Amino acid sequence: MTPGNQHALERILGERGSLPLAPEQSEKLQWTIVVDAEPAGWVSLDVTSRDHHIGSVGYALAPPFHGRGLASGALRHVIGIAFDPDQLRLERLEAVAAVGNVASRRVLEKCGFRCEGVATGLLIIDDQRVDHARYELMRFNTAT
Ligand SMILES: CC(C)(COP(=O)(O)OP(=O)(O)OC[C@H]1O[C@@H](n2cnc3c(N)ncnc32)[C@H](O)[C@@H]1OP(=O)(O)O)[C@@H](O)C(=O)NCCC(=O)NCCS
């Protein structure tokens, strides 16, 4: 990509990112976590059921950015957008984390998510079926 094209893309994404989100939004949303103008990771929110006001969240950071509270900070921000009646108006958020992924589970728990149980062999990671803890956060259990 030429520098001119990259500049245009950054401008378009910047403009798109500042558009308000509406309660009828039903696509997958993804935000980039930027630290000192460098992309550090992402956090996503998929509206899995508009009828039932349910969304699913995910996140990841590049290794140099681990352990600084970035994922939990970014997730808290997205929870605010998800439950805001003037933005996504969701009522239930869901997430999964590999049972042994202590950092990811801690991120969810720090943000108020509650573990609902373990889904056996839910996802394939490195060619192995891995058990995942399922988490939920209900809007009525938050201060929003
Ligand atoms: C999971 C991930 C997003 C966490 O991001 P992060 O910004 O480092 O997370 P935070 O700093 O907000 O919080 C991490 C918490 O886990 C804790 N933690 C991390 N590794 C741990 C370990 N091995 N044992 C116990 N606690 C651990 C930290 O101490 C911190 O908790 P604290 O604030 O109470 O001390 C990041 O490690 C990552 O991108 N991993 C690879 C991709 C991934 O696993 N994505 C999630 C898929 S479900």
The ligand as an SDF file (V2000), in Angstrom:
LIG
                    3D

 48 50  0  0  0  0  0  0  0  0999 V2000
   -5.6510  -12.7090   27.5330 C   0  0  0  0  0  0  0  0  0  0  0  0
   -5.0300  -11.3410   27.2500 C   0  0  0  0  0  0  0  0  0  0  0  0
   -5.9230  -10.5780   26.2950 C   0  0  0  0  0  0  0  0  0  0  0  0
   -4.9230  -10.5800   28.5870 C   0  0  0  0  0  0  0  0  0  0  0  0
   -4.5910   -9.2320   28.3150 O   0  0  0  0  0  0  0  0  0  0  0  0
   -3.8750   -8.2750   29.4310 P   0  0  0  0  0  0  0  0  0  0  0  0
   -3.9810   -6.8580   28.9740 O   0  0  0  0  0  0  0  0  0  0  0  0
   -2.5360   -8.8450   29.6970 O   0  0  0  0  0  0  0  0  0  0  0  0
   -4.8340   -8.4920   30.6360 O   0  0  0  0  0  0  0  0  0  0  0  0
   -4.9320   -7.5890   31.9460 P   0  0  0  0  0  0  0  0  0  0  0  0
   -3.5800   -6.9930   32.2140 O   0  0  0  0  0  0  0  0  0  0  0  0
   -6.1050   -6.6630   31.7860 O   0  0  0  0  0  0  0  0  0  0  0  0
   -5.3090   -8.6500   33.0580 O   0  0  0  0  0  0  0  0  0  0  0  0
   -4.6740   -9.8980   33.1230 C   0  0  0  0  0  0  0  0  0  0  0  0
   -4.9170  -10.4940   34.5020 C   0  0  0  0  0  0  0  0  0  0  0  0
   -4.5520  -11.8690   34.4650 O   0  0  0  0  0  0  0  0  0  0  0  0
   -3.5740  -12.0910   35.4620 C   0  0  0  0  0  0  0  0  0  0  0  0
   -2.6890  -13.1500   34.9770 N   0  0  0  0  0  0  0  0  0  0  0  0
   -2.0060  -13.1680   33.8230 C   0  0  0  0  0  0  0  0  0  0  0  0
   -1.3450  -14.3410   33.6980 N   0  0  0  0  0  0  0  0  0  0  0  0
   -1.6360  -15.0620   34.8110 C   0  0  0  0  0  0  0  0  0  0  0  0
   -1.2590  -16.3410   35.2860 C   0  0  0  0  0  0  0  0  0  0  0  0
   -0.4730  -17.1400   34.5770 N   0  0  0  0  0  0  0  0  0  0  0  0
   -1.7520  -16.7550   36.4870 N   0  0  0  0  0  0  0  0  0  0  0  0
   -2.5730  -15.9530   37.2090 C   0  0  0  0  0  0  0  0  0  0  0  0
   -2.9610  -14.7240   36.8000 N   0  0  0  0  0  0  0  0  0  0  0  0
   -2.4920  -14.2940   35.6220 C   0  0  0  0  0  0  0  0  0  0  0  0
   -2.8850  -10.7670   35.6680 C   0  0  0  0  0  0  0  0  0  0  0  0
   -2.2300  -10.6840   36.9110 O   0  0  0  0  0  0  0  0  0  0  0  0
   -4.0850   -9.8210   35.5700 C   0  0  0  0  0  0  0  0  0  0  0  0
   -4.8610   -9.8490   36.7470 O   0  0  0  0  0  0  0  0  0  0  0  0
   -4.7330   -8.7040   37.9080 P   0  0  0  0  0  0  0  0  0  0  0  0
   -4.9980   -7.3980   37.2330 O   0  0  0  0  0  0  0  0  0  0  0  0
   -5.7550   -9.0940   38.9060 O   0  0  0  0  0  0  0  0  0  0  0  0
   -3.3200   -8.7930   38.4170 O   0  0  0  0  0  0  0  0  0  0  0  0
   -3.6170  -11.4580   26.6250 C   0  0  0  0  0  0  0  0  0  0  0  0
   -2.8400  -12.2160   27.5090 O   0  0  0  0  0  0  0  0  0  0  0  0
   -3.6350  -12.1110   25.2390 C   0  0  0  0  0  0  0  0  0  0  0  0
   -3.8410  -11.4230   24.2290 O   0  0  0  0  0  0  0  0  0  0  0  0
   -3.4140  -13.4380   25.1810 N   0  0  0  0  0  0  0  0  0  0  0  0
   -3.3930  -14.1740   23.9010 C   0  0  0  0  0  0  0  0  0  0  0  0
   -4.7600  -14.1770   23.2030 C   0  0  0  0  0  0  0  0  0  0  0  0
   -5.8900  -14.6340   24.1030 C   0  0  0  0  0  0  0  0  0  0  0  0
   -5.7150  -15.5070   24.9500 O   0  0  0  0  0  0  0  0  0  0  0  0
   -7.0750  -14.0100   23.8760 N   0  0  0  0  0  0  0  0  0  0  0  0
   -8.2650  -14.3490   24.6330 C   0  0  0  0  0  0  0  0  0  0  0  0
   -8.9410  -15.5360   23.9730 C   0  0  0  0  0  0  0  0  0  0  0  0
  -10.3400  -16.0150   24.9370 S   0  0  0  0  0  0  0  0  0  0  0  0
  1  2  1  0
  2  3  1  0
  2  4  1  0
  2 36  1  0
  4  5  1  0
  5  6  1  0
  6  7  2  0
  6  8  1  0
  6  9  1  0
  9 10  1  0
 10 11  2  0
 10 12  1  0
 10 13  1  0
 13 14  1  0
 14 15  1  0
 15 16  1  0
 15 30  1  0
 16 17  1  0
 17 18  1  0
 17 28  1  0
 18 19  1  0
 18 27  1  0
 19 20  2  0
 20 21  1  0
 21 22  1  0
 21 27  2  0
 22 23  1  0
 22 24  2  0
 24 25  1  0
 25 26  2  0
 26 27  1  0
 28 29  1  0
 28 30  1  0
 30 31  1  0
 31 32  1  0
 32 33  2  0
 32 34  1  0
 32 35  1  0
 36 37  1  0
 36 38  1  0
 38 39  2  0
 38 40  1  0
 40 41  1  0
 41 42  1  0
 42 43  1  0
 43 44  2  0
 43 45  1  0
 45 46  1  0
 46 47  1  0
 47 48  1  0
M  END
$$$$
